[in-house]
Amino acid sequence: MGQFSHTRGAHDRWSGSVDGRLREGSDTIGGFRGDDWSGFGRSASAWLGTAIKPEGLTRLRVLAAWNRVVRNDAFQFRRDSATAEYDGLGSFDLDLLTAPVQMREERLAVIDVGDRLDRMVERHSWTARCQWLERTMDWVSNPDAPAVPLTRRVIRFSVEDLLRFEPPYHFSVFTRASWSRIGDSGTEDDDRTVGSAAVGVTARLVEGVRLFADLGRETTAAALPSGEWRESGGRSLVVGLPNERRDSAQIGVRVFLFGEQVIGSVAYFDERTDNAAFRDWAWEAAHPAGLAMATGRVDAIRYGVWPRWSRGGWRTEWSVRPLSSLTVVLNWYEDGRDNGPVHGGNRRGMFMTRYEFEEGALEGFSIGGGFEYRNDIRFNDGYTMPGGVRWNLLLGYKRKLYGSSPTEIRLVLRNLEGDHYQPTRFARDRGRQVFLTVGQEF
């Protein structure tokens, strides 16, 4: 599958990608993806895996993956960067994306096993997983300094368990736990241990209406260092950030109506994070060239810690299919606390509809559209990222044009009115966008 896009704003830009997969039966066993962003950078990804069913096990899965991102300008996302308007790399984690990194490479290996047991009123399934990750980043402190390789290695073990009770009980219990050992080279931090645990319950109230609730606690290591360097034994070592601890809770109702033609949920959520890592724009504004100290230095791009960042509010999600050919999706998110180093962005919504022609002269064609909404976001240096409404249009065509497998062509027009809706701080005016996607199965 290939995708090409054109962004028209302060500068016209083209980008393109190619995506391919290999399949054996119903299991994906391999794939690749390559992207080029009009002179701003490029990336490549590949993965290979297989799922088998040995005797006594429902599933055994083995997966290996590799990803590499190279940017032409390591300081593309500084406040004063001439290319900071471009945000063609948004498919990756934003914190890792915006760091002063020339190259980032990741290698991943996963092994998991699972089983399922069915009894008279009980259905029990579990999964155990072992994961190894190595991430290397070429960190650039300033334009005149050589890149410093920083490497993180992670070993992670996790288990998930789901227990369902059938009539007359009508409820299920879900539990999840993980343990990770993280080692960072190029930093002054020792290896650290983090973990997570969560439990959730779902119960049927009446036919088509279910109550759900869950609690969770997670300790994570910040993805990036602080940007502060200290001299130690003739070496410069970067200072890491403390572990984050996130406590979360959620309770809500999910409905299935008219033979599941209408599926929706309404939930209240509460989330509190201690030592939340964030990019400190106010510090960068006050120190555009960084800061020299007796014990070392601080880079011009710096990451800080917010002692307590909390969110609380409600969300709702709905999917309606009154006809087999018509789909309507509606989501809304509202955070009533809106505290922390970044304010706003706490009110978001989305509406989308799509109709597929199943017969007649237009058979194979589809048309859809909708809008996205988000309020303004204000950063701690006073910069405001505009929100608003962004209207989108979707056109598609699917037909067997080659062999026995269908070909799908999709045209997406985003931000039809050219509104100054800004998805991230690094895209002052994304303008109108056109995405053309062509997919062919073999």
NUPA-165492 format. One record per atom (N, C-alpha, C): y, x, z. Coordinates in steps of 0.02 Angstrom, whole numbers, plus 50000, padded with zeros to 5 digits. Example, Ala and Ser with C-alpha at 12.3 -4.5 7.8 and 13.67 -1.06 7.14 Angstrom:
497165066050390
497755061550390
498355066050390
498885064250354
499475068450357
500025064550394
***
This chain:
499415004350000
500005000050000
500625004450000
501105002849959
501735006549957
502315002149976
502815004950008
503405001250027
504025005350011
504515002249980
505145005449963
505715001149990
506225004350018
506785000550046
507445003650025
507954999450021
508625001650004
509104998950057
509485003350088
509975001450139
510675002450111
511074997150113
511744997650088
512234996550146
512595001650165
513075001250219
513625006250206
513775010450256
514265015650245
514035020450190
513375021350184
513085025450131
512465021750104
512355022150040
511745019350011
511175024350022
510605021750044
510035026050057
509395022750034
508935026850009
508275024449990
507755027750035
507235024050049
506675027050086
506025024150057
505485027750067
504855025450041
504275027650084
503725024050080
503125025850117
502515023650078
501965026850092
501325024850064
500825024450121
500405019350120
499945018050175
499265016250144
498735019450168
498075018050141
497555017750196
497025013850185
496485013150233
495815013250198
495315015750233
494625015550210
494245010950256
493805006750227
493435001950267
492685002550252
492285001550304
491565001150296
491344994750331
491174989750292
491044983250321
491684980350349
491684978350413
492274975550444
492644980650487
492414986950489
492714992050532
493154996650492
493754997950515
494185002950484
493945009850506
493785014150457
493515020750475
493995026350458
494555024850425
495015030250409
495645027650376
496175031650376
496795029650345
497295035250344
497835034250308
498365039250305
499025035650291
499565039150307
500225036350295
500715042150287
501155041550239
501675046650229
502345043350217
502885046150245
503555043350238
504045048950221
504545047150182
505105051650168
505745047650174
506225050350212
506825046450228
507445049450196
507455049650131
508055051350092
508395057650117
508025062950128
508325069250149
508435069950223
508305064750263
508415065150335
507795067450372
507205066650342
506595068750375
505995065950339
505415067550366
504795065250336
504255065250390
503725061550376
503175061250424
502525060150387
501975061650421
501305060550394
500845058850452
500375054250441
499895052250491
499215051450459
498685052750497
498005051750473
497565050050532
497045045950521
496585044350574
495895043150544
495395044350584
494705043550563
494305041250623
493935035850615
493555033250671
492975028950648
492525027550693
491955023350677
491745019450739
491465013650728
491205009450783
490475008150770
490055009750818
489335008750810
489085004650869
488475002050862
488194997750914
487505000350933
487475005450975
486815007950996
486465002951041
485825003751049
485434999151089
485684999151162
485794993151188
486024992451257
486774992351265
487154993851211
487884993651214
488154989051160
488644984951177
488954980651127
489344984851077
489684990051101
490104993951056
490195001051082
490185005751037
490385012651051
490865014650995
491465016651013
491975018150963
492235025250974
492305028950919
492575035750921
493145036150870
493715038750892
494315038950849
494665045650858
494895048450802
495325054450803
495935053050759
496525055150782
497135053750745
497605059750749
498045060250699
498535065650695
499175062950667
499745065250694
500405063050670
500895068850673
501325069550623
501825074850622
502475072150594
503025073550629
503695071450608
504135077650603
504475078450548
504935084150538
505615081350519
506135083550554
506815081350539
507215087150510
507625085750461
508045091050432
508595093150480
508825088550521
509365089950569
509125088250639
508995093350680
508755092050748
509265088250790
509905088750771
510435085450809
510685079150774
510245076050736
510435070050700
510695064550746
510455064350808
510635058950852
511115061150908
511525066150894
512085067550940
512645062750927
513095062350975
513665057750967
514075059350905
514155065750889
514595067850836
514225069650771
513585067650765
513205069450706
513445065550646
513505069050589
513725065650528
513195060950501
512575061750522
512035057550497
511785052550548
512155051650603
511915047450657
511865040050638
512185038050583
512135031050563
511435029250538
511055034150518
510405032750487
509875031650541
509465026450532
508945024950581
508295023250545
508115027050495
507515025650457
506885027650493
506935030650553
506345033050589
506165028250646
506395022250644
506325017750701
505615015350716
505125017550676
504445015450691
504145019550748
504495024650771
504235028850825
504605027350891
504315029650945
504625028851011
505335031651010
505815027451031
506525029251023
506715035251065
506435036051125
506605041851166
506375048251133
505765048351108
505525054351074
505905055451009
506085050050976
506425050550912
507105053850918
507495051950969
508195054050972
508305060651007
507775063751032
507845070251065
508035075651014
508335081251037
508505086750991
507875090550971
507465087550930
506815090250911
506795091250835
506615097250813
506545098650742
505875095950715
505355096650756
504695094550735
504315091750795
503925086550783
503485083850836
502805082650805
502285084950839
501605084150814
501155081550870
500725076850853
500275073850903
499565073950877
499095075350921
498385075050907
498055070850961
497615066250939
497335061250985
496595060550972
496195059951025
495485058451020
495315053151073
494925048151053
494765042551097
494015040951091
493695039851147
493005037351150
493005031451198
492755025751175
492685020151222
492035016551210
491775013651264
491165009751263
491315003051295
490934997851275
491044991251303
490404987251301
490394981951340
489804977651343
490034970551359
489604965751343
489744958751358
489114955451381
489164951651435
488604948051464
488774940651467
488344936351442
488444929151443
487914925951488
488154922151538
487714918351581
487884910951575
487604906851617
487674899551609
488394897351615
488754899551667
489444897451677
489914903451679
489664909151658
490054915351666
489984919651604
490554922351582
490564927151527
490944933351550
490604939051547
490864945151576
490904950551522
491484953651513
491554959051465
491954964751497
491784970951477
492134976751506
492194982151452
492684986551463
492794992251418
492984998251461
492695004051446
492885010351478
493105015151424
493645018751436
493935022951384
494135029751411
494015034951370
494245041751384
494705043851326
495295046451342
495785048151290
496065055051304
496115059151250
496435065651253
497015065751204
497605068151228
498205068451186
498535075151196
498745078151140
499155084251142
499765083051099
500355083951128
500985082951093
501395089451096
501605091951039
502015097951035
502685096251004
503235098451035
503905097251009
504275103951004
504615105050948
505055110850941
505755108650963
505925110351026
506545108151057
507105113051039
507675110451017
508245114650997
508825113051044
509035118051083
509555116851133
510245116351101
510385120751052
511025120551017
510925123450948
511395122350902
511285124450832
511165131850823
511385136050871
511305143250864
510685145950899
510325141650934
509755143950973
509105142550936
508605146950943
507955145650911
507595139850946
507145136750909
506765131150937
506285133750991
506205129851044
505745131451099
505165126451097
504545128751089
503985124051088
503835121451158
503795114851164
503595111551226
502965107651211
502445108551252
501805105351239
501595101251300
501365095151286
501085090851339
500365089251322
499925090051371
499225088251363
499045082951416
498705077751393
498545072051436
497805070351430
497475069751487
496805066951491
496855060351528
496605054951497
496695048351527
496025044651527
495855041651585
495275037351591
495525030351610
495235025251579
495435018451595
494845013751590
494875008351628
494365003051627
494704996351625
494394991651589
494634984751586
494044980151597
494164974651633
493624969951649
493894962851643
493514958551609
493704951551600
493114947251620
493234942651667
492724938051691
492954930951679
492594927251636
492764920351620
492244915651650
492494910251681
492054905051708
492144898751666
491604896351638
491614890451595
491604884051637
491634878151605
491624871751642
491034871751692
491154869051752
491744865051771
492304869051802
492294875851800
492784879851837
493414881151797
493364882951734
493934883851689
494454888851716
494244894951731
494734900051747
494434906851730
494874911951726
494664918751710
495064923651752
494784929651762
495094934951801
495074941351759
495644944651753
495694950751715
495944956351760
495614962251757
495834968051795
495854974051749
496304978751764
496394984851725
496614990451770
496354996451760
496555002251799
496505008451756
496935013451770
496925019651732
497115025451777
496895031451757
497055037651792
497195042951739
497745046751746
497925051851697
498115058351731
497935063851699
498145070451720
498575073351664
499185075351681
499675077551632
499895084651647
499855088951596
500085095751602
500605097351549
501175100251570
501715102051525
501815109551524
501825112551465
501985119651458
502705120351434
503035125751455
503745126651439
504205123351488
503935120251541
504345117151593
504175120451660
504575119051710
504455121851776
504035117151819
503795111651790
503405106751828
502675108751832
502355107051888
501635107751894
501295101851860
500635102351851
500255096651826
500345090751873
500355084851844
500445078851886
499925073651869
499805069251919
499325063951912
499695057251916
499555052851869
499865046151868
499305041051857
499475034751867
498975029451859
499285022651857
498865017651846
499105010751842
498545006051864
498755000051884
498274994851904
498604988051891
498204983251869
498474976551855
497914971451864
498114965351883
497644959851891
497984953551865
497604949351832
497874943051806
497374937451811
497634931351818
497214925351825
497464920051778
497004916551745
497164910851703
496734904851725
497054899051733
496694893051756
496924887051716
496444882651698
496614876551661
496864871251710
497454868451695
497724862951737
497464856351712
497574854851648
497304848951615
497104851151545
496824846851506
496614848551438
497204851051397
497154857251371
497674860051329
498244863351367
498214863751433
498744866851473
498434871751523
498674878051521
498404883151565
498964886651603
498824888251665
499274892051708
499034899351708
499504904051700
499314911151703
499794914951748
499544920151779
499944924351824
499644931351824
500064936451831
499814943251834
500284947651875
500004952851905
500364957851943
500164964751919
500634969551919
500464976151896
500894981451929
500614987451935
500984993351958
500784999151914
501275002951891
501135008551846
501585014451864
501285020351867
501655026551876
501585030651812
502145032651782
502125036251719
502565042551724
502395047451683
502805053451676
503295052451619
503935054051630
504435053251578
504225057051516
504355053951457
504135057051394
504525063351377
505125064051405
505555069751388
505805073351450
505975079851444
506285083351500
507015081551506
507345084251557
508035082251572
508545085351525
508385091051495
508885094851456
509215100151497
509025100851561
509285106151604
508785111951605
509045118151597
508615124151594
508785128751652
508265131951680
508355136651735
507995143251718
508305148751739
508015155351728
507505156751783
506905158751763
506375160151811
505945165851784
505975171651818
505565177351798
505705179651728
506335179451706
506515181651640
506385176451586
506175170551605
506055165151557
506505159251572
506655155451520
507025149251527
506535143451527
506525139651581
506065133951586
506485127551593
506285122351558
506655116151561
506425112051621
506885108451651
506745104451711
506505097451689
505935095451715
505675088751699
506005083451742
505875077151724
506125071451762
505575068951809
505755065851865
505245063351911
504845057551880
504265056151909
503855050651885
504215044051893
504115039651845
504355032751851
503825028551885
504045023551925
503585018651953
503835011651937
503405007851903
503605001151880
503154995951913
503454991051947
503104985251975
503304979051935
502814975151915
502954969351873
502554963351897
502834957451884
502504951051900
502704945951848
502244941251834
502384936151785
501974929851803
502274924051793
501924917751802
502184912851750
501734908951721
501944904451668
501414899451650
501574895551599
501134890251573
501044891251499
500424890551475
500284891051404
499964884551381
500174881851324
499924875451300
499604876151231
499094872051218
498744871551155
498694864151138
499084861851089
499144854751074
498934853251003
498704847050993
498534844450926
498044849050890
497494850450924
496994854750894
497244861850881
497674864350926
497984870950923
498454871750863
498704866150836
499244866650786
499894868850819
499954867550884
500534869750923
500284874050981
500484880350981
500314884951035
500964887851063
501064887251128
501684889751157
501604891851229
502104895451254
502094897651324
502804898151350
502874897051415
503504898051450
503324901851514
503674907351528
503494911551584
504114914351618
504054915451684
504564919051723
504294926051736
504724931151729
504504938051739
504984941651787
504714946551821
505104950851866
504844957951859
505294962651847
505084969651838
505594974251872
505344979051911
505764983851946
505494990851934
505944995451912
505735002251896
506135007151938
505795011351975
506115016752013
506105023151970
506655027051973
506725033251935
506655032051860
507005027051835
506965025351764
507345030651723
507005033751676
507315038851633
507745035551580
508335038451566
508775035751514
509195041451486
509465040351426
509905045351397
510605044351426
510875049651455
511505049251492
512095050451444
512315045151411
512855045751362
513515047451395
513635045151457
514265046751491
514305054251505
513755057351525
513755064551537
513885068251471
513575066151417
513665069451353
514385068951329
514705063151343
515405062351323
515855067251361
515685068551424
516095073151465
515935080451452
515345081951422
515145088851410
514875089551339
515295088851288
515065088951218
514735095451198
514875100951232
514575107451215
514055109551267
513855104951311
513385106751364
513755109951423
513375112951468
513675115751528
513285122051549
513645127551559
513335133751583
513375133951659
512825136051692
512805136551764
512535143351784
512625145051848
512395151551872
511635152151867
511275146451874
510545146551873
510255145051804
510685143451755
510425141751690
510945137951649
510755132451618
511205128551575
510945121451569
511395117051544
511205110151528
511395108851456
510925106051416
511045104751345
511575099351336
511835099051275
512325093851258
511995086951254
511335086651243
510965080351246
510565080451311
510705075651354
510425075851422
510115069051440
509585069351480
509245063351504
509285063151580
509445057351606
509535056551678
509045051451706
509145049851770
508695045151806
509125039851840
508945033551830
509265027951864
508815026051923
509075026151986
508635025152044
508235018652044
508555013152026
508195006652026
508465002351968
508025001051920
508204997051862
507764990851865
508064984951869
507674978851876
507854973851822
507364969851803
507454964351756
507124958251785
507394952451770
507094946251793
507374940351753
506934936051731
507164930251692
506574926451664
506664923651605
506134919651576
506074921051501
505494919551474
505364920351403
504934914551379
505004912951316
504584907751286
504404909651215
503794908051195
503534909651128
503154903651102
503284901751039
502974895851010
502764897350938
502174894850920
501914895150852
501684888150833
501944885550777
501794878650756
501524878850684
500954875550673
500664875050606
500504867750592
501014863750573
500884856650558
500444855750496
500464860750451
500044860850391
499704867550387
499134867950352
498794874350345
499214879350306
499694876950267
500104881250226
500794882750256
500954879750313
501614880450344
501554883250414
501934888650427
501934891750493
502654892450517
502774890650581
503434891350612
503344895150678
503754900350688
503724904450749
504414904550781
504434903550846
505074903550884
504964907250949
505394912250963
505364916151026
506054916451057
506084916751123
506714917651159
506594921551223
507054926251239
506994930651298
507664930651334
507654929851400
508274929551439
508184933451504
508564938851512
508544942851573
509174941351613
509094938351672
509674936251711
509984941551754
509654947351761
509924952551805
510394957251767
510154960151713
510574964351669
510914969951708
510524973851745
510824979551780
510524986051754
510814991651773
510584998151749
511125001651710
510965007351681
511475011251644
511665007951577
511255003251553
511394999751491
511444992351507
511984989151485
512084981951497
512074978251431
511854971951434
511804967951373
511114968851341
511024965651284
510364965651253
509874961551293
510124957851342
509694954051387
509564946951363
509834945251304
509734938551276
509534939551202
508904937751186
508644938951119
508254932851096
508264931651031
507884926151003
507684927450931
507184923650907
506944924450839
506654917850815
506814916050753
506534910150721
506294912050651
505684910250634
505414911950569
504964906350544
505004904750480
504564899850449
504314902550383
503694900550364
503404902850301
502964897350273
503024896150207
502624891050173
502254894350115
501604893050110
501184895850057
500964890150011
501074890949947
500864885949898
500114886949884
499724881749896
498994882349891
498714879549827
499114875949788
498864873049726
499444871849679
499284870249616
499794868849566
500044875149533
500604874349497
500884879949459
501124885649503
501284884149566
501544889349611
501014892149658
500374890649644
499844893149686
499864900749692
499824903249754
499854910349767
500544912749788
501064908649776
501744910549797
501854908349869
502304911849903
502514909949971
503264911149978
503574907250022
504284908050035
504404906850109
504854910550138
504994909750209
505674912750226
505854911850287
506494914550310
506614912950383
507174915250408
507344914050477
507894918650500
507964919550565
508494923750591
508274927250655
508624932550671
508554936150734
509224936050770
509204935550836
509824935550876
509754940250935
510304943750951
510344947851011
511074948551029
511224948251094
511924949251115
512104956651115
512744958251125
512974965251122
512644969451177
512604975951165
512344980751214
512884985851228
513024987051293
513544991751314
513224997551352
513385003751329
513115009751360
513585012351414
513345017251453
513735019551511
514335023851491
514415025551426
515015029051404
515525024351373
515395017751378
515865012851352
515725010551281
515245013751247
515095011751178
514745005051177
514955000551132
514644993951125
514294993451059
513664991451061
513264990651001
513254983250983
513544981350926
513624974250909
512954970650901
512944964450924
512374960050913
512564954650864
512294948750874
512444943150831
511814940450798
511904936950743
511354933750707
511234937450642
510604938850627
510424942150564
509924937550527
510134935050468
509714930550428
509274934450380
508654932250373
508164935650331
507834930650284
507594933250227
507244929250177
506614932950155
506054929250147
505414932050128
505144928550067
504944932450016
504614929749956
503964933649946
503424930149928
502794933549919
502374930449864
501894934449841
501434932049790
500764935549802
500224931649803
499554934349815
499074931349765
498734935649727
498274933449675
497794939149659
497194937449636
496714942549615
496914945049545
497274950449545
497494953349482
497054959149460
496694962049507
496274967849492
495604966949527
495064966449488
494404965849517
494324959449557
493914959849609
493764953949651
494194953549713
494624958549725
495054958649785
495764956749767
496114953149813
496784950849797
497314956349800
497824955449761
498424959649763
498984955549794
499354958549841
499904955049874
500554958849863
501054955149839
501724957849829
502194954049875
502584957749914
503044954549962
503734957549956
504244953149952
504944955149949
505294952350010
505594956750051
505954954650112
506684956550105
507124951750114
507844952850113
508094951850185
508364957050215
508584956650285
509344957050288
509614953350337
510344953250349
510704950850286
510554944750265
510814942150202
511574941850201
511884940450258
512614939950260
512964946650270
512574952150276
512884958650287
513234959050355
512984955450404
513284955450470
513224962250503
513674963950548
513674970550581
513204970650640
512654966950635
512124967250685
511844974350684
511804977650743
511614984650747
510964985250786
510404986950753
509764987150789
509724992650842
510004998550828
510015003950877
510705007250876
510825011450925
511475014750928
511585019350869
511065021450836
511105026350783
511165023050714
511345016750711
511435013350647
512045008850653
512635011650643
513255007850657
513305001550615
513045001850553
513064995950511
512474996450463
511924993050479
511344993550435
511464989850369
511924984950369
512064981350307
511454977450283
511484975450220
510924971850190
510354976650174
509744974050178
509154978250165
508674974450120
508324978150077
507824975350033
507184979450042
506624976050058
505984979250065
505494976250014
505184980549975
504684978449926
504014981649946
503514977449956
502854979849977
502324977349928
501904981949907
501344980249862
500704982549895
500234977949904
499594979649935
499014977649890
498514981949889
497914980749849
497294982849888
496834978149897
496194979849929
495684981649876
495244986349895
494714988449849
494034987549882
***
